[in-house]
């Protein structure tokens, strides 16, 4: 079921035409770092020569995140954007799904708002954006200061997910991915998971429908304040992966 949206704010100083790139940014209680991150995003977008829209999806923040975002959007009125607000926190997967389905770009990125991967990695993706692939996923081959338990869990999850789902993915959960618009519309319309397992679900669906996946190395650094609870997810991940297989057997992704 599609998440409920309580408010959609839209503003553009230019004529609305479908952009080449859409950038979806999910946020939840990011008042301490969203301003600096969005400044980097706006600066990058203004300097590049491709048409772009920003879609910021607030996942029911209870702090000043939305106030900060709205203030920044007023400062950068020449940037085409959408601001979507979910009435309550529903999970990163729900926020990303809403943004991806609302996007109008030929290619739709979603990126984490913690700054762990720089917005400038979009330039790394650019040479690969063509008709040869449908889904482009960042692979954290260059990790900086990742905690040991996070590394161990990450490698274990990749092994388990590939084993259960029958995929061959090097990095499921990197928060830097890009989809061709037609692939995004199909895959995200079938998404059922709202927690962090949505990535595995969507890549499983991509495999099911024979979408072509391209892995692209990106630089990643550990940022404090992550909302991922590693030990909790150790318990949850196997159950979620089995649910994906069960839902497929029941025809949920048909």
N, C-alpha and C positions, 0 to 999 in steps of 0.2 A: 504494500500500500504506500502511496506517495505521501511524504511528510506534509503536514499542514504548514502553510506559510501565512503568517499574520499580516505581513506588510511587505510591499515591494516598492522601493524608491528607485527611480530611474532619472538620470539627467545626462544630457549630452549637448555640447556646444556646437557639434557638427551634424550634418545630415546623416540620418541613420541608414547605413548600408552595411551588409554583412562583412565583418572584418576577416582578415586572414587568420588571426590568432585570437582566441579567448583565453583568459587566465582566471581560473577559479581558485579562490583562496578561502578555505573554511577557517573560521575563528571561533574560539570559545574562551572567555575570561583571559584575554591576552592584553590587558591594559598596560602591563609593564613593558611589553616589547613590540606591540603592534605598530606604534607610531614610527619607530626607526625602520622597521621592516617595510612598511608601506611607502615611506619616503624613498627607500631604495627602489621599490617597484615602480613608483611614479617616475622617478628620474630615468630609469631604464627605458620605460615605455616611451617617454618623450624624446629620447635620444635615437631610438631605432626608426628605420624607415618603412617598417611593415605596419599595416593597419591592425589595431588591437582594441579589445575591450576587456575591462576588469569586471569580474563578478565576485563580490565579497559576500559570503554567506555566514551570517551570525547564527551559531547553534545555541540560542537561548542564553546568552551571557548574562550574568547577574552583576557584573562589575561595570566599569566605565568604557568597555571596549567599543560599543556602538557609538557613544558620544564622541570618542576620539576619531573613529572612522568617519563619521559624518562631518566633523570639523575638517579633516584632511581632504575629503572629497570637495568641499567648498573651496579649498585652496588650489585644487588642481581641476578647475572647471573645464579645461580643454581635453581632459581624458574621458573617453566614453566609458561608462560604468553602469552596473546594476548593484544595488544593495538589497539582499534578501535576508529576512529575519524569520527564524523559526521561533514559535511562541515559547517552547521549552526545550531544554537540552535533549536531543534525541540520538546523539552519537555522530562521530566524524563521518561515518558512511552516509548517514542521512543528509548531512550538510553538503558533502561532495556531490551526491546524487542530484540534489536540487539544482546546484550550480551547473553541473554538466548538462542537464536536460534543458536549462534555460539559455545556455550559450548558443551564439549564432555564428561563431567562427568556423572557418574551414578546418582548423586544427584547434583542439581544446586541451589546454594544459590544466592540471591541478597541482598546486604546490602548498606545502606546509608553511604556516605563518611564523614558525619559530626561527626561521633563518638558517636552519641546519644545512640547506642547500641553497646557494645563491640564485636569485632570479636570473643572473647572467648565464646560467647554464642553459637557458633557452637558446642561446647562440650556438651551443654545442649541438643541440638537436636540429637546428635549422638545415644543415646540409642533407639530413636524412628525411626531411618531410617531403615525400613524393608518393606516387601511386604504388610504390613497391611494398609498403607496409601500412597497417591499419592502426596498430597500437605501438607506442614507443614508451619504454619504461627505463627510468634511471636505475642504474646498478651502482651501489656504493662500493666501488672498488678502491676508493681512496678515503679511508675513514680516519678521522682525527679525534683522538681521545675518547673513544667509545668505551664505556664501562665494561669490565670483563663479563659480568653476568648478562649484560645485554648482548654481547657478542656471542656467548654460548647459546643463549636462547634463540638468537637470530639464525644461527647456522642449523640448530636443531629444528626450528620451525620450517625452514626451507626444505630440509630433508623430508620431514613428515608431510608437509603439504604436497610436495611432488609425488611422494609415495601414494598418498590417499587419492589425490586428484588426477594422477596420471599425466601431470604437466612436466615441463622441463624449464622452469623459471629459476634464474639466479638470485633474484631479490624481489619478493612479493610486496614488502611493506615500505619501500622507499617512497617518501611523499613528494615525488617529482615524476609525473607521468603525462603523456600526451596521447590523445585519441583523434583519429579522423572523425569528423562530425557524424557521418552515417554510422560508423561503428559505435560511437558513444551513445547515440540515440537508441540503438538496439540493445547494447549491453546494459546500460544503466536503467533502461526501462524494465529489465528483468531482475534487477538487484533486489534482494530481500533483506540483507543484513545491514544493520545500522552501526554496528561496532567496528573495530579495526579489522575484522575478518572480511570486510567488504572487498578488499583488494584481491584476496584469494578467490572469492566468489566470482568477481568480474573477470579475472584472468582465466578461470575455469570456463566461463561462458564464452570468452573469446576463443578458446581452444575448441569448444563444442561447435561453434559456428565457423571454424576454419579461418578466423581472422589472423593475419600475419603479424607477428610480434617481433619488434626490434629492440634489443637491449643496448643501452648506451651508457658508458661509464660516466659517473658524475662524482665531484668532490663533495664529501659530507663531513660535517663536524658535529660533535655532540654539544647540544645546548641544554643547559640546566632548566629545570621546571617542566620537563616532559610529563604529560598526563598518562603515559603508558605505564601500567603497573605490571612489571615483568613476571613476578611470581604468580599473580592472579591469572595472567594470560597463559602461563604454562598449563594451568588446569583447563582453561576455557578453549584453547586453540584446537585440541584434538576433537572436542565435542562439536565445535563449529565446522571443522573440516568434514566430519562425518555427516553433519546436517546438510552440507552442500551436496554430497553424494546422494543422500537419501532424497532430497528435493529433486535432484535430477532424475532419479529413478521414478519418482511420482509425477514427472512431467511438468514440474514447475518452470523449467527454463525452455519449454517448447514454444 
